[in-house]
Amino acid sequence: MTGSTYRRLFRVPEFTPLFLSSAAHTAAQTVSGLALGTLVFRATDSPLLSAVSMFGPSLAQVLGATVLLSGADRLPPRSALTGLSLAFAVATSVMALPGLPVWGVFAVVLVQGLIASLGGGVRWGLLNEILGESDVKDSYLPGRSLFNMMSGLMQITGYAVGGALVTVLSPRPVLLLAALLYATAALVACLGLTVRPPRALGRPSAALTRRTNAVLWSSRPRRLTYLGLWLPNGLVVGCEALFVSYDPEAAGTLFACAALGMLVGDLSVGRLLPPNLRPRLATPLLLLLAAPYTLFALHPALPLAAACAALASVGFGASLVQQERLMALTPAELSGHALGLHSAGMLTMQGVSAALAGAVAQLTSPATAMTAMALTSIAVTLALTTAARTRTGGVYAVADDRP
């Protein structure tokens, strides 16, 4: 894949405004997550509550995935993305209110997670639609790779700047900055995207969401692909959720280094690796995702800890290969719902893992909990590999598509 492919993507109508809106939204999530985790940790001195505050919205994704997800293909994309970013701006502003109790913070966090369950399906379904109309051949993987690299850059910048601002100022002003970024994302989506009809007919409903989920889950190849996307990834995010309690002063550095590693992984998979080699590397990348965190049991010094976080996050590049496989197994009219289910399931697992890691850290220590989560991720990856009847280049799949 050449750099010219990436340049051609930016000439595809609507790709750039969707890219910029997503960048502002990601930056807001990064800044607000670090500020919120720090705010709760200072108030409670609890690794569990700090981890859940940062990744708590993900816990509500499972409810949204069973109730709201049919809207991913049945709502006008521009209106949905604009409304989601505006809702996040309002919710983040509420969390910045002085005197808001911790239980109030968590109530807002859960509401955020519920409305966010639509975001992945709408955004990635629209991306798939936009690129499907372009003349760039096999453009979904390079397009998603660009979005992932953007996410990495926004996280590096957000954690670095957010960490400095939280130290110099306090978490609440940083939350207000995040609310402004969310509002910017909404404005770019509203002004830059065109009015498009929904991809599927019918009204969104909980019953329709459940039926479509059942259809997607009925195929063994898709089931294995979804589990490979959700479980190893989520368990490792549980490790990251303990950065604040592991080293409160250096959490921004650890998060930024992890984001840098993710950027390298996405760049390598999306641009540098030849297409015939990519599918074979999914399992090795998932093992790399977890292995460096086993060293945290030794309480490494900050430079080594940061290097481990960066190296591990290269493994997040496995998700690009798995998403490409998922799209190959899914009818076009269900693409938004399928990607939304991937996003909601992944984020739900991240929230569950953050809570689990925080609970283990509460009983032992953050370093011990990070090592335990990493070992569990490795075991799950090996178990999924063994469970597949046949393997297609390391992606969890079987040769046919029978239920």
C-alpha positions in Angstrom: 0.0 0.0 0.0 1.4 3.4 -1.0 1.0 6.8 0.5 -0.9 7.8 -2.7 -3.7 5.5 -1.6 -4.1 7.5 1.6 -4.0 10.8 -0.4 -6.7 9.5 -2.7 -8.9 8.7 0.2 -8.9 12.4 1.3 -10.2 13.3 -2.2 -13.3 11.0 -1.7 -16.3 13.2 -1.0 -17.2 13.4 2.7 -14.2 11.4 3.9 -12.4 14.5 5.2 -15.2 16.0 7.3 -16.0 12.6 8.8 -12.3 12.2 9.5 -12.0 15.6 11.2 -15.2 15.3 13.2 -14.0 11.9 14.5 -10.6 13.4 15.3 -12.2 16.1 17.5 -14.5 13.5 19.1 -11.6 11.2 19.9 -9.5 14.1 21.3 -12.4 15.0 23.6 -12.8 11.4 24.8 -9.1 11.2 25.6 -8.9 14.5 27.5 -12.1 13.9 29.4 -11.2 10.3 30.3 -7.9 11.3 31.9 -9.4 14.3 33.7 -12.3 12.2 35.0 -10.1 9.4 36.2 -7.8 11.8 38.0 -10.8 13.7 39.5 -12.3 10.4 40.9 -9.0 9.0 42.1 -8.2 12.3 44.0 -11.7 12.2 45.6 -11.7 8.5 46.5 -8.2 7.1 46.4 -9.7 4.0 44.8 -8.1 2.2 41.8 -11.5 0.5 41.1 -13.5 3.8 41.0 -10.8 5.5 39.0 -10.7 2.8 36.4 -14.5 2.6 36.1 -14.9 6.3 35.8 -12.6 6.3 32.8 -14.1 3.3 31.1 -17.5 3.2 32.7 -19.4 4.4 29.6 -18.3 1.2 28.0 -20.3 -0.8 30.5 -23.6 0.7 29.2 -22.7 -0.4 25.7 -24.2 -3.8 26.2 -27.6 -2.3 26.9 -27.3 0.0 23.9 -26.3 -3.0 21.8 -29.5 -4.8 22.7 -31.9 -1.8 22.5 -30.6 0.9 20.2 -28.2 -0.6 17.7 -30.8 -1.1 14.9 -30.6 2.7 14.6 -27.1 2.5 13.2 -28.5 1.7 9.7 -31.9 3.3 10.2 -31.0 6.9 11.2 -29.7 9.7 8.9 -26.0 9.5 9.5 -25.3 13.3 9.6 -28.1 14.0 12.1 -27.1 11.0 14.3 -23.4 11.9 14.5 -24.1 15.6 15.2 -26.6 14.7 17.9 -24.2 12.2 19.5 -21.4 14.7 19.8 -23.7 17.4 21.2 -25.0 15.0 23.8 -21.5 14.2 24.9 -20.7 17.9 25.1 -23.6 18.5 27.4 -22.8 15.4 29.6 -19.2 16.4 29.9 -20.1 19.9 31.0 -22.4 18.5 33.7 -19.5 16.4 35.1 -17.4 19.5 35.4 -19.9 21.1 37.8 -18.4 21.9 41.2 -19.9 19.8 44.0 -21.2 17.1 41.8 -21.0 13.9 44.0 -19.2 10.8 42.8 -22.5 8.9 42.3 -23.7 11.8 40.1 -20.5 11.5 38.0 -21.1 7.8 37.5 -24.8 8.4 36.6 -23.7 10.7 33.8 -21.0 8.3 32.7 -23.5 5.5 32.3 -25.8 7.8 30.2 -22.9 8.6 28.0 -22.2 5.0 27.4 -25.8 4.3 26.5 -26.0 7.0 23.8 -22.5 6.1 22.6 -23.6 2.6 21.7 -25.0 4.1 18.5 -21.8 6.0 17.6 -19.6 3.2 16.3 -22.3 1.7 14.1 -23.3 5.1 12.6 -19.7 6.3 12.1 -18.2 3.1 10.7 -21.2 2.2 8.6 -21.0 5.7 7.0 -17.3 5.2 6.4 -18.0 1.9 4.7 -20.7 3.5 2.6 -18.6 6.5 1.6 -15.6 4.3 0.6 -17.8 1.9 -1.2 -18.9 4.7 -3.5 -15.3 5.7 -4.3 -13.0 4.4 -7.1 -10.3 3.4 -4.6 -10.1 -0.4 -4.7 -10.4 -2.3 -1.4 -10.5 0.9 0.4 -12.1 0.0 3.7 -8.9 -1.3 5.4 -6.7 1.6 4.4 -9.6 4.0 5.4 -10.1 2.4 8.7 -6.3 2.3 9.2 -6.2 6.1 8.7 -8.9 6.5 11.3 -7.0 4.3 13.7 -3.8 6.2 13.2 -5.7 9.5 13.7 -7.0 8.0 16.9 -3.5 7.2 18.0 -2.3 10.7 17.3 -5.2 12.3 19.0 -4.6 10.1 22.1 -0.9 10.9 22.2 -1.7 14.6 22.0 -4.7 14.4 24.2 -3.0 12.4 27.0 0.2 14.6 26.8 -1.7 17.9 26.8 -4.4 16.6 29.1 -1.9 15.3 31.6 -0.1 18.6 31.7 -3.3 20.6 32.1 -4.6 18.4 34.9 -1.3 18.9 36.7 -1.1 22.6 36.2 -4.8 23.4 36.5 -7.4 20.9 37.8 -9.6 18.2 36.2 -12.7 20.4 36.0 -11.4 23.0 33.5 -10.0 20.1 31.4 -13.5 18.6 31.3 -14.8 21.9 30.0 -12.1 21.8 27.3 -13.3 18.3 26.3 -16.9 19.6 26.1 -15.7 22.3 23.7 -14.0 19.6 21.5 -17.2 17.6 21.4 -19.1 20.7 20.3 -16.5 21.2 17.6 -17.0 17.6 16.4 -20.7 18.2 16.1 -20.2 21.4 14.1 -17.9 19.8 11.6 -20.2 16.8 11.1 -23.2 19.1 10.6 -21.5 21.4 8.1 -19.2 18.9 6.3 -21.4 15.9 5.8 -24.2 15.7 3.3 -27.8 14.6 4.0 -28.0 10.9 3.3 -31.0 8.6 3.8 -30.7 5.7 6.2 -29.0 2.6 4.8 -31.9 0.3 5.7 -35.7 0.7 5.8 -37.9 0.6 8.9 -37.9 2.2 12.3 -35.3 1.4 14.9 -36.6 -0.8 17.7 -35.3 -3.0 20.5 -37.0 -6.1 18.8 -35.3 -5.3 15.5 -32.0 -4.8 17.2 -32.2 -8.2 18.9 -33.3 -10.0 15.6 -30.4 -8.5 13.7 -27.9 -9.3 16.5 -29.2 -12.9 16.3 -28.6 -13.1 12.5 -25.1 -11.8 12.9 -24.4 -14.1 15.8 -25.8 -17.2 14.0 -22.7 -17.6 11.8 -19.8 -19.4 13.3 -17.2 -17.5 11.4 -18.7 -14.2 12.6 -19.0 -15.4 16.1 -15.3 -16.3 16.3 -14.3 -13.1 14.6 -16.4 -11.1 17.1 -14.9 -12.9 20.1 -11.4 -12.3 18.7 -12.2 -8.6 18.4 -13.7 -8.3 21.9 -11.9 -10.4 24.4 -8.1 -10.1 24.1 -8.5 -6.4 23.3 -10.8 -5.7 26.3 -8.6 -7.5 28.8 -5.5 -5.5 27.8 -7.5 -2.3 28.1 -8.1 -3.4 31.7 -4.3 -3.1 32.2 -4.4 0.4 30.7 -7.2 1.4 33.1 -4.8 1.0 36.0 -2.2 3.5 34.7 -3.6 6.3 37.0 -3.4 4.1 40.1 -0.1 2.5 39.1 1.6 5.9 38.8 -0.7 8.9 39.2 2.0 11.4 38.1 3.1 9.5 35.0 -0.3 8.2 33.8 -0.4 10.7 30.9 3.1 9.5 29.8 2.0 5.8 29.9 -1.2 6.5 28.0 0.7 8.6 25.4 3.2 5.8 24.9 0.5 3.2 24.5 -1.2 5.4 21.9 2.1 5.8 20.1 2.4 2.0 19.9 -1.1 1.7 18.6 -0.3 4.2 15.9 2.8 2.2 14.8 0.7 -1.0 14.7 -2.0 0.5 12.6 0.5 2.1 10.2 2.3 -1.2 9.9 -0.8 -3.3 9.2 -2.6 -0.7 7.1 0.2 0.4 4.9 3.5 -1.5 5.3 2.5 -5.2 5.4 1.6 -6.9 2.1 -2.1 -8.0 1.8 -1.1 -11.7 1.6 0.8 -11.5 4.9 -1.7 -9.5 7.0 -4.2 -12.3 7.8 -1.4 -14.5 9.2 -0.4 -12.0 11.8 -3.7 -11.6 13.7 -2.8 -14.1 16.4 0.8 -13.1 16.9 -0.3 -9.4 17.2 -2.9 -10.4 19.8 -0.2 -12.2 21.8 2.0 -9.2 21.5 -0.8 -7.0 22.7 -0.7 -8.7 26.2 2.8 -10.1 26.7 4.7 -6.9 27.7 2.2 -6.2 30.5 3.3 -9.4 32.3 6.5 -7.5 33.2 4.6 -5.1 35.3 4.6 -7.6 38.2 8.3 -6.6 38.5 7.4 -2.9 39.0 9.6 -1.6 36.2 10.9 1.9 36.3 8.9 4.5 34.2 11.1 4.3 31.0 10.7 0.5 30.9 7.0 0.6 31.8 6.4 3.2 29.0 8.4 1.0 26.5 6.3 -2.0 27.5 3.0 -0.1 27.0 4.2 1.2 23.6 5.3 -2.3 22.4 2.1 -3.9 23.6 -0.1 -1.5 21.8 1.4 -2.4 18.4 -0.7 -5.5 18.8 -3.9 -3.4 18.4 -3.2 -3.6 14.7 -4.8 -7.0 14.8 -8.2 -5.5 14.8 -7.8 -4.1 11.3 -7.4 -7.6 9.9 -10.3 -8.9 12.0 -12.6 -6.0 10.9 -11.7 -6.7 7.2 -12.7 -10.3 7.8 -16.0 -9.2 9.5 -17.0 -7.1 6.5 -16.3 -9.9 4.1 -18.7 -12.1 6.1 -21.5 -9.5 6.4 -24.1 -8.3 3.9 -23.7 -4.7 2.9 -27.1 -3.7 4.3 -26.1 -4.9 7.7 -22.6 -3.3 7.7 -23.4 -0.5 10.1 -25.1 -2.8 12.5 -22.3 -5.4 12.3 -19.6 -2.7 12.9 -21.7 -1.2 15.7 -22.0 -4.6 17.4 -18.3 -5.0 17.1 -17.7 -1.5 18.6 -20.3 -2.0 21.4 -19.1 -5.4 22.3 -15.5 -4.3 22.3 -16.2 -1.3 24.5 -18.4 -3.3 26.8 -15.6 -5.8 27.3 -13.2 -2.9 27.9 -15.5 -1.5 30.6 -16.0 -4.9 32.3 -12.2 -5.5 32.2 -11.5 -2.1 33.7 -13.9 -2.9 36.5 -12.4 -6.3 37.0 -8.8 -5.0 36.9 -9.7 -2.3 39.4 -11.3 -4.8 41.7 -8.2 -7.1 41.6 -6.0 -4.0 42.1 -8.1 -3.1 45.1 -7.4 -6.5 46.7 -3.7 -6.8 45.6 -1.9 -4.0 43.7 -2.2 -2.3 40.3 1.0 -4.1 39.1 -0.3 -7.5 40.1 -3.7 -6.8 38.5 -2.1 -5.7 35.2 -0.1 -8.9 35.0 -3.1 -11.0 35.8 -5.2 -9.3 33.1 -2.4 -9.8 30.5 -2.0 -13.5 31.3 -5.8 -13.9 30.9 -5.7 -12.2 27.5 -2.9 -14.5 26.3 -4.9 -17.6 27.5 -8.1 -16.4 25.7 -6.2 -15.8 22.5 -4.8 -19.3 22.6 -8.1 -20.8 23.4 -9.9 -19.0 20.5 -7.2 -20.2 18.2 -7.6 -23.8 19.4 -11.4 -23.5 19.2 -11.4 -22.6 15.5 -11.9 -25.7 13.3 -9.8 -24.2 10.6 -7.8 -21.0 10.5 -7.6 -18.5 7.7 -4.3 -16.8 8.1 -4.6 -16.4 11.9 -8.1 -14.8 11.9 -10.7 -16.6 14.0 -12.8 -18.1 11.2 -13.8 -21.4 9.6 -13.9 -22.3 6.0 -17.6 -22.2 5.5 -20.4 -19.9 6.7 -22.9 -22.3 8.1 -24.8 -21.3 11.3 
